[in-house]
């Protein structure tokens, strides 16, 4: 069953919290992973792997560079679920 955008955002916030210790409410759609949330490339890859598992999607390494904001990731995951 596909997750809604709100469910993906909430799940992504939990994953970011587990990886970085950031409060889930700090993970807002407009936030940049690197500039606002201070997530480095290694943490980002861990977040991507955990998101793939949680949402049963595949995010190729070449696409990760395009996930600049939290909303980019939410949109990608929602779309990937429908593929």
C-alpha positions in Angstrom: 0.0 0.0 0.0 1.3 3.4 -1.0 2.1 5.9 1.8 0.6 9.4 1.6 2.8 12.4 1.4 2.2 13.2 5.1 3.1 9.6 6.0 6.3 9.8 4.0 7.3 13.1 5.6 6.6 11.7 9.1 8.6 8.5 8.3 11.4 10.5 6.8 11.5 12.7 9.9 11.8 9.6 12.1 14.7 8.2 9.9 16.5 11.6 10.1 16.0 11.7 13.8 17.5 8.2 14.3 20.5 9.0 12.1 21.2 12.6 13.3 19.4 13.2 16.6 17.5 16.1 15.0 14.0 16.6 16.4 11.4 15.1 13.9 9.6 18.5 13.9 12.8 20.1 12.6 12.5 18.0 9.4 10.2 20.4 7.4 9.5 20.1 3.6 11.3 23.3 2.8 14.5 22.4 4.6 17.7 21.5 2.7 19.3 18.3 3.9 22.8 19.8 3.8 22.3 23.5 4.3 19.5 23.5 6.9 19.8 20.1 8.6 23.6 19.8 8.3 23.4 16.2 7.0 26.7 15.0 5.4 26.9 12.6 2.4 27.5 9.6 4.6 24.5 10.3 6.8 22.4 11.0 3.7 23.3 7.6 2.2 22.2 5.9 5.5 19.0 7.9 5.4 18.4 6.8 1.8 19.0 3.1 2.6 16.6 3.3 5.6 14.0 5.1 3.5 14.2 2.5 0.8 13.6 -0.2 3.4 10.8 1.7 5.2 8.9 2.7 2.0 9.8 -0.3 -0.2 11.2 1.9 -2.9 14.6 2.0 -4.8 16.5 5.3 -4.9 19.5 4.9 -7.3 22.7 6.6 -6.2 22.6 8.8 -9.2 19.2 10.2 -8.1 20.3 11.0 -4.5 22.2 14.1 -5.6 18.8 15.5 -6.8 17.2 15.2 -3.4 18.2 18.6 -2.1 15.3 19.4 0.2 13.1 17.2 2.3 10.2 17.9 -0.1 12.4 16.6 -3.0 12.8 13.3 -1.1 9.1 13.1 -0.2 8.0 13.7 -3.8 10.5 11.1 -5.1 9.4 8.4 -2.6 5.7 9.1 -3.3 6.3 8.8 -7.1 8.5 5.8 -6.7 5.8 3.9 -4.8 3.5 4.3 -7.8 6.0 3.0 -10.3 
